[in-house]
Amino acid sequence: MKIGTDLDDCLAEFVFSFCNYYNNKYKTNFEFKDFKHFELWKTIGGDRKSVIKEIYDFYDTNYFENLPVIFLSRICINELKKDNDLFIITSRERDFIGKTDYWINQHYPNKFSDVIFTGEGDNKGAKTKKTEICNKLGIDLFIEDNLDNALDCAKGSRKVLLLDKPWNQNGSLPRNINRVYNWNEILENYYKLNKPKTT
């Protein structure tokens, strides 16, 4: 099976760390639970352009270099790697491919066949939708925290696991998207998909 996963807030604690960085820089008191929109500027203020600049500044800090891994993700990725081909598909900015690859190699060495950057997170260059990449790679199962991406990638027969976050609570889910609350549940869903059919 080919399995794809998003990076930020699926493997790496991005919003939590960005929140700490932003609070420290501007003496604000935002909490993780306050981020009820995927678009960060809807929580902290400003517009898309100003928040992208803030994210670029964040990438040059120790907060970014020391992003914690999502709880249980390493154990479960190790398990999934045994019988599957794994890919990271991220909308992270292409300017930070080097830093991103370094972080992945530090925490998930030799686990992913490829890391694909869509370019959706920056203001320049051609952008590719995650669903296009999933189709091109033949991804069977995709793990995502962005509801719009999950809905798009779930078109057709692909199974999508939506990792529960404050920003993906709105809207009903189609049958081939399951909401999961941690990586143990991701692994449980994978086992159900691969359960031998009884005759």
BAFI-3210 file (N, C-alpha, C; in Angstrom, 3 decimals, decimal comma, padded with zeros to 6 digits):
// residues 199
n [1|2|3|4|5|6|7|8|9|10|11|12|13|14|15|16|17|18|19|20|21|22|23|24|25|26|27|28|29|30|31|32|33|34|35|36|37|38|39|40|41|42|43|44|45|46|47|48|49|50|51|52|53|54|55|56|57|58|59|60|61|62|63|64|65|66|67|68|69|70|71|72|73|74|75|76|77|78|79|80|81|82|83|84|85|86|87|88|89|90|91|92|93|94|95|96|97|98|99|100|101|102|103|104|105|106|107|108|109|110|111|112|113|114|115|116|117|118|119|120|121|122|123|124|125|126|127|128|129|130|131|132|133|134|135|136|137|138|139|140|141|142|143|144|145|146|147|148|149|150|151|152|153|154|155|156|157|158|159|160|161|162|163|164|165|166|167|168|169|170|171|172|173|174|175|176|177|178|179|180|181|182|183|184|185|186|187|188|189|190|191|192|193|194|195|196|197|198|199]
n.u [000,842|000,429|001,077|000,321|001,234|000,520|002,764|003,084|001,569|000,656|002,851|004,710|004,724|003,521|001,695|001,386|004,058|004,542|002,689|003,797|006,187|005,143|003,707|005,803|007,297|005,546|004,296|001,760|-001,086|-002,015|-003,489|-003,177|-005,732|-007,130|-006,842|-008,913|-009,216|-007,741|-006,326|-003,986|-003,999|-006,585|-006,836|-004,646|-004,635|-004,063|-003,067|-002,894|-000,415|001,166|001,239|002,520|005,058|005,654|005,782|007,995|009,939|009,699|010,705|013,400|014,184|014,936|012,639|011,451|013,486|013,529|011,103|008,668|007,886|004,777|002,835|003,299|003,668|006,146|006,513|004,316|004,743|007,063|005,951|004,119|005,880|006,941|005,491|004,711|004,817|005,910|005,073|005,680|003,599|003,521|002,406|004,246|006,592|008,752|011,186|012,281|013,130|015,604|015,938|013,660|014,024|016,240|015,128|013,251|014,959|016,259|014,287|012,669|014,276|015,072|012,491|010,659|009,810|009,780|009,652|007,349|006,813|004,208|004,060|001,985|002,027|003,396|004,050|004,841|005,840|004,837|001,962|000,851|-001,855|-002,601|-004,147|-003,618|-000,989|-001,316|-002,851|-001,046|001,031|-000,320|-001,512|-002,963|-003,957|-004,391|-003,164|-004,200|-004,626|-005,910|-009,075|-010,189|-008,234|-008,384|-011,002|-010,772|-008,765|-010,082|-011,839|-013,209|-012,021|-010,158|-008,980|-009,113|-007,656|-008,545|-006,855|-007,739|-008,173|-008,355|-009,016|-010,400|-013,093|-015,522|-018,207|-019,562|-018,395|-017,525|-018,090|-015,623|-013,767|-012,308|-012,448|-009,789|-008,111|-005,591|-002,315|-002,405|-005,022|-004,904|-003,268|-004,918|-007,057|-005,706|-005,071|-007,656|-008,344|-006,680|-007,448|-007,826|-010,146|-012,983|-014,135]
n.v [-001,194|002,283|005,030|008,294|011,237|014,342|016,905|019,128|019,399|016,861|015,177|016,903|019,282|021,975|024,315|024,611|025,193|027,483|029,181|029,477|030,772|033,150|034,283|034,782|036,625|038,804|039,234|038,187|036,089|033,730|030,476|027,012|025,927|028,123|028,414|028,140|028,180|027,186|029,080|031,071|033,833|034,515|034,074|035,331|037,828|040,406|039,769|037,321|037,651|039,028|037,142|034,988|036,139|036,286|033,584|032,869|034,230|032,795|030,332|030,771|030,443|028,896|027,708|026,599|024,894|023,066|021,722|019,782|016,273|014,817|013,183|009,735|009,350|008,570|005,905|004,677|005,279|003,795|001,252|001,252|001,477|-001,026|-002,622|-000,987|001,716|004,867|008,357|011,869|014,612|017,902|021,269|023,085|025,832|025,991|027,199|026,251|023,662|022,430|022,763|021,452|018,820|018,153|018,135|016,061|013,881|013,770|012,931|011,002|008,994|007,519|006,649|007,572|007,466|009,654|013,248|015,614|018,881|021,131|023,843|025,458|026,984|029,355|032,538|032,414|030,985|027,926|026,167|023,097|020,927|018,850|016,615|016,105|015,222|012,966|011,417|011,094|009,647|007,422|007,123|005,323|005,662|008,541|010,904|013,680|017,084|019,349|020,271|020,985|020,035|017,343|016,664|017,119|015,297|012,969|012,477|010,183|006,890|006,901|006,470|008,612|009,873|012,040|013,970|015,001|018,399|021,776|023,427|021,970|021,373|022,015|021,142|018,247|014,858|012,825|009,309|008,055|009,398|009,315|010,590|010,911|010,707|010,431|008,960|006,237|005,574|006,064|003,958|001,810|002,173|001,709|-001,025|-002,090|-001,553|-003,302|-005,744|-009,178|-010,430|-012,363|-015,469]
n.w [000,000|-000,699|001,259|002,174|003,976|005,524|006,723|008,693|011,795|011,578|011,624|012,764|015,393|014,525|014,703|017,484|018,239|016,680|017,859|020,447|019,753|018,587|020,720|022,495|021,054|020,596|022,976|023,411|024,215|022,980|022,607|021,686|021,236|020,369|017,665|015,417|012,752|009,686|008,329|009,582|010,038|010,592|013,218|014,592|013,464|010,929|007,500|004,809|003,503|005,417|007,464|006,246|005,987|008,694|009,296|007,789|009,276|011,631|010,790|010,942|013,535|016,762|017,656|015,411|014,452|016,469|016,432|018,040|017,712|016,698|019,123|019,487|016,784|015,626|016,469|015,250|012,542|012,130|012,302|010,155|008,047|007,659|005,841|003,795|001,365|002,039|001,983|002,293|001,892|001,584|002,126|002,749|002,425|-000,399|-000,116|002,173|001,961|002,529|005,369|006,185|005,212|006,765|009,370|009,093|008,554|010,973|012,745|011,527|010,163|007,036|006,490|004,647|001,224|-000,424|-000,233|-000,893|-001,955|-002,206|-002,648|-001,920|000,346|000,045|-001,606|-004,225|-007,395|-009,098|-008,045|-006,675|-006,236|-003,437|-003,944|-006,634|-006,521|-004,923|-006,676|-008,793|-007,573|-006,797|-004,273|-001,652|000,916|002,840|005,172|006,950|008,169|007,369|006,530|004,006|002,202|002,867|002,056|-000,680|-001,422|-000,885|-002,892|-005,121|-004,633|-002,638|000,687|003,464|006,390|008,852|010,987|014,096|014,854|016,207|014,055|012,142|012,491|011,321|009,201|007,533|007,116|004,335|003,514|003,077|004,591|007,690|010,949|013,168|016,331|017,306|016,735|017,290|016,631|013,925|013,133|013,863|012,076|009,694|010,002|009,912|007,275|006,006|006,818|006,386|004,003|004,719|003,461]
ca.u [000,000|001,115|000,471|000,823|000,875|000,923|003,869|002,796|000,462|000,451|004,121|005,432|003,859|003,775|000,896|001,757|005,357|004,370|001,966|004,770|007,066|004,417|003,438|007,052|007,739|004,619|003,716|000,356|-001,378|-002,780|-003,330|-003,408|-007,177|-007,683|-006,660|-010,084|-009,162|-006,456|-005,662|-003,529|-004,297|-007,932|-006,696|-003,689|-004,823|-003,271|-003,544|-002,099|000,953|001,899|001,443|003,575|006,322|005,878|006,185|009,388|010,752|009,622|011,587|014,789|014,334|015,061|011,303|011,249|014,505|013,241|009,691|008,426|007,125|003,444|002,850|003,127|003,822|007,345|006,257|003,359|005,405|007,929|005,097|003,578|006,973|007,295|004,814|004,136|005,641|005,428|005,407|005,208|003,109|003,370|002,242|005,287|007,294|009,900|012,416|012,779|013,318|016,794|015,657|012,623|014,661|017,095|014,258|012,693|016,033|016,563|013,216|012,086|015,310|014,867|011,120|009,820|010,375|009,958|008,976|006,897|006,365|003,224|004,219|000,752|002,226|004,143|003,446|005,557|006,023|003,679|001,422|000,241|-002,777|-002,218|-004,866|-002,908|000,182|-001,823|-003,248|000,154|001,791|-001,165|-001,674|-004,178|-004,402|-003,745|-003,360|-004,243|-005,330|-006,651|-010,335|-010,350|-007,349|-008,920|-012,169|-010,299|-008,024|-010,985|-012,664|-012,895|-012,058|-009,054|-009,313|-008,412|-007,791|-008,463|-006,363|-008,574|-007,544|-009,385|-009,351|-011,091|-014,326|-016,727|-018,573|-019,718|-017,375|-018,019|-017,851|-014,230|-012,909|-012,511|-011,783|-008,987|-007,697|-004,171|-001,681|-002,880|-006,243|-004,472|-002,800|-006,097|-007,771|-004,890|-005,264|-009,000|-008,308|-005,886|-007,955|-008,156|-011,581|-013,416|-014,887]
ca.v [000,000|003,568|005,886|009,653|012,015|015,724|017,067|019,997|019,021|015,420|014,620|017,940|020,199|023,281|025,416|024,745|025,855|028,833|029,920|029,838|031,770|034,402|034,844|035,288|037,792|039,935|039,278|037,811|034,894|032,751|029,063|026,099|025,759|029,330|028,368|027,439|028,304|026,784|030,329|031,581|035,248|034,663|034,022|036,303|039,117|040,651|039,126|036,160|038,058|039,345|035,915|034,228|036,751|035,870|032,176|032,869|034,608|031,650|029,288|031,089|030,408|027,591|027,110|025,774|023,842|022,073|021,310|018,446|015,339|014,500|012,042|008,371|009,258|007,816|004,475|004,207|005,341|002,611|000,086|001,348|001,337|-002,441|-003,249|000,029|002,772|006,070|009,637|013,112|015,600|019,081|022,571|023,960|026,633|025,328|027,843|025,589|022,239|021,959|022,660|020,430|017,509|017,906|017,771|014,731|012,897|013,674|012,298|009,872|008,624|006,404|006,144|008,068|007,320|010,980|014,373|016,458|020,216|021,612|025,277|026,181|027,808|030,587|033,486|032,420|029,710|027,098|025,421|021,829|020,481|017,565|015,529|015,792|014,421|011,659|010,678|010,761|008,621|006,267|007,016|004,604|006,180|009,827|011,429|015,133|017,838|020,412|019,683|021,174|019,081|015,998|016,482|017,061|014,043|011,829|012,266|008,871|005,770|006,997|006,608|009,715|009,974|013,443|014,055|016,006|019,646|022,814|024,100|021,125|020,914|022,414|020,374|016,797|014,099|011,720|007,976|007,589|010,144|009,017|011,466|010,179|011,613|010,224|008,023|004,872|005,393|005,955|002,581|000,940|002,308|001,016|-002,473|-002,437|-001,537|-004,427|-006,975|-010,162|-010,659|-013,739|-015,997]
ca.w [000,000|-000,667|002,280|002,217|005,161|005,656|007,670|009,828|012,665|011,478|012,114|013,509|016,148|013,929|015,256|018,903|018,315|016,156|018,893|021,475|019,146|018,397|022,046|023,058|020,278|020,671|024,333|023,331|025,013|022,210|022,934|020,564|021,020|019,753|016,214|014,895|011,298|009,126|007,974|010,878|010,210|011,136|014,675|015,142|012,826|009,732|006,282|004,403|003,189|006,647|008,238|005,565|006,415|010,085|009,260|007,324|010,438|012,531|010,268|011,266|014,989|017,419|017,769|014,228|014,393|017,519|016,409|018,597|016,878|017,198|020,042|018,959|015,327|015,234|016,678|014,247|011,236|012,075|012,050|008,800|007,087|007,481|004,706|002,921|000,791|002,714|001,372|002,901|000,934|002,424|001,481|003,283|001,438|-001,015|000,347|003,380|001,695|003,248|006,809|006,363|005,041|007,940|010,496|008,836|008,717|012,395|013,523|010,791|009,178|006,112|006,578|003,555|-000,114|-000,999|000,413|-001,992|-001,555|-003,183|-002,875|-001,569|001,521|-000,211|-002,542|-005,499|-008,068|-009,420|-006,922|-007,046|-005,191|-002,852|-004,604|-007,877|-006,152|-004,489|-007,875|-009,563|-006,852|-006,518|-002,819|-001,250|002,210|003,096|006,527|006,750|009,210|006,709|006,077|002,562|001,531|003,108|001,187|-002,058|-001,619|-000,700|-004,076|-005,677|-003,676|-001,680|002,093|004,119|007,838|009,258|012,362|014,751|015,284|016,387|012,799|011,157|013,132|010,580|008,009|007,647|006,417|003,508|004,065|002,986|005,512|009,108|011,908|014,147|017,406|017,610|015,802|017,546|015,850|012,534|012,954|013,940|010,802|008,691|010,180|009,436|005,815|005,528|007,418|005,340|003,788|004,951|002,312]
c.u [000,882|000,356|001,136|000,406|001,319|002,051|003,446|001,487|-000,075|001,688|004,862|004,443|004,079|003,018|001,228|003,059|005,288|003,675|002,926|005,724|006,375|004,128|004,691|007,501|006,861|003,917|002,198|000,143|-002,286|-002,484|-003,655|-004,897|-007,828|-007,652|-007,759|-010,204|-007,788|-005,642|-005,283|-003,912|-005,701|-007,931|-005,813|-003,846|-003,898|-003,899|-002,581|-000,637|001,763|002,168|002,492|004,949|006,658|006,346|007,629|010,331|010,819|010,584|013,061|015,056|014,536|013,709|011,063|012,239|014,213|011,765|009,534|007,699|005,765|003,507|002,491|003,401|005,036|007,140|005,363|003,935|006,338|007,136|004,574|004,646|007,288|006,715|004,303|005,191|005,084|005,940|004,921|004,798|002,737|003,188|003,279|006,059|008,535|011,226|013,054|012,887|014,494|016,537|014,619|013,218|015,535|016,250|013,696|013,755|016,442|015,552|012,592|013,084|014,921|013,462|010,280|010,534|010,614|009,215|008,638|006,336|005,411|003,402|002,998|000,956|002,991|003,435|004,068|005,597|004,718|003,249|000,739|-000,668|-002,350|-002,915|-004,199|-001,701|-000,246|-002,206|-002,026|000,937|000,992|-001,349|-003,015|-004,803|-003,647|-004,144|-003,203|-004,940|-006,145|-007,910|-010,520|-009,482|-007,874|-010,088|-011,748|-009,617|-008,926|-011,891|-012,245|-012,929|-010,969|-009,586|-008,467|-008,700|-007,539|-008,072|-007,018|-007,756|-008,638|-009,864|-010,055|-012,416|-015,587|-016,972|-018,669|-018,681|-018,009|-017,562|-016,388|-013,241|-013,280|-011,769|-011,056|-008,387|-006,245|-003,624|-002,033|-004,138|-005,937|-004,044|-003,966|-006,893|-007,022|-005,099|-006,642|-009,048|-007,624|-006,324|-008,324|-009,647|-011,899|-014,260|-016,034]
c.v [001,252|004,505|007,255|010,330|013,452|015,788|017,858|019,623|017,617|014,677|015,598|018,902|021,636|024,403|025,654|025,526|027,284|029,722|030,371|030,920|033,130|035,085|035,457|036,576|039,013|040,064|039,079|036,539|033,909|031,339|028,227|026,007|026,973|029,281|027,521|027,554|027,869|028,014|031,051|033,029|035,484|034,570|035,146|037,696|039,289|039,993|038,005|036,533|038,326|038,098|035,031|034,797|036,328|034,418|032,055|033,244|033,461|030,540|029,533|031,074|028,984|026,916|026,160|024,608|022,724|021,700|019,929|017,565|015,106|013,194|010,743|008,243|008,434|006,308|003,930|004,259|004,143|001,359|000,094|001,097|-000,130|-003,020|-002,253|001,002|004,094|007,337|010,779|014,048|016,842|020,344|023,568|024,641|025,918|025,955|027,088|024,075|021,702|021,765|021,578|019,033|017,159|017,445|016,359|013,650|012,727|012,801|011,076|009,375|007,399|005,817|006,511|007,958|008,664|011,992|015,353|017,755|020,747|023,080|026,091|027,159|029,086|031,441|033,437|031,026|028,976|026,291|024,155|021,375|019,093|016,400|015,127|014,910|013,030|010,801|010,210|009,622|007,339|006,031|006,353|005,178|007,475|010,342|012,947|015,786|018,997|019,808|019,817|020,200|017,658|015,714|016,342|015,723|012,820|011,591|010,973|007,837|005,851|007,176|007,727|009,675|011,419|013,497|015,253|017,189|020,699|023,427|023,199|020,564|021,182|021,517|018,887|016,098|013,011|010,377|007,559|008,496|009,757|010,038|010,596|011,177|011,442|009,183|006,563|004,586|005,340|004,527|001,593|000,986|001,601|-000,497|-002,916|-002,492|-002,762|-005,761|-007,961|-010,377|-012,126|-014,202|-016,862]
c.w [000,000|000,275|002,240|003,506|004,995|006,698|008,898|010,503|012,391|011,989|013,026|014,161|015,682|014,639|016,722|019,044|017,782|017,179|020,000|020,984|019,082|019,735|022,656|022,357|020,521|022,026|024,296|024,145|024,268|022,698|021,698|020,224|020,353|018,229|015,571|013,384|010,825|008,730|009,256|011,110|010,740|012,660|015,191|014,537|011,634|008,522|005,901|004,177|004,453|007,478|007,577|005,925|007,836|010,146|008,775|008,470|011,447|012,097|010,599|012,770|015,500|017,600|016,592|014,183|015,380|017,576|017,035|017,589|017,525|017,997|019,311|017,460|014,923|015,370|015,572|012,841|011,068|011,741|010,619|007,741|006,770|006,195|003,674|002,404|001,307|002,031|002,264|001,778|001,732|001,596|001,987|002,148|000,910|-000,599|001,509|003,208|002,507|004,725|007,091|006,243|006,237|009,125|010,304|009,048|010,170|013,131|012,848|009,745|008,354|006,156|005,357|002,214|-000,779|-000,143|-000,699|-001,425|-002,620|-003,516|-002,519|-000,417|001,278|-001,262|-003,923|-006,103|-008,325|-008,206|-007,448|-005,911|-004,705|-003,545|-005,921|-007,597|-005,712|-005,690|-008,658|-008,906|-006,634|-005,037|-002,497|000,015|002,479|004,463|006,469|007,936|008,626|006,090|004,570|001,770|001,675|002,172|-000,269|-002,349|-001,523|-001,894|-004,761|-004,570|-002,604|-000,257|002,697|005,614|008,229|010,727|013,038|015,264|015,464|015,083|011,779|011,681|012,329|009,373|008,277|006,777|005,558|004,074|004,039|003,725|006,936|009,954|012,935|015,130|017,822|016,637|016,077|016,730|014,346|012,239|012,985|012,640|009,682|008,792|009,678|007,911|005,254|006,137|006,307|005,226|003,991|003,770|002,796]
res [m|k|i|g|t|d|l|d|d|c|l|a|e|f|v|f|s|f|c|n|y|y|n|n|k|y|k|t|n|f|e|f|k|d|f|k|h|f|e|l|w|k|t|i|g|g|d|r|k|s|v|i|k|e|i|y|d|f|y|d|t|n|y|f|e|n|l|p|v|i|f|l|s|r|i|c|i|n|e|l|k|k|d|n|d|l|f|i|i|t|s|r|e|r|d|f|i|g|k|t|d|y|w|i|n|q|h|y|p|n|k|f|s|d|v|i|f|t|g|e|g|d|n|k|g|a|k|t|k|k|t|e|i|c|n|k|l|g|i|d|l|f|i|e|d|n|l|d|n|a|l|d|c|a|k|g|s|r|k|v|l|l|l|d|k|p|w|n|q|n|g|s|l|p|r|n|i|n|r|v|y|n|w|n|e|i|l|e|n|y|y|k|l|n|k|p|k|t|t]
***
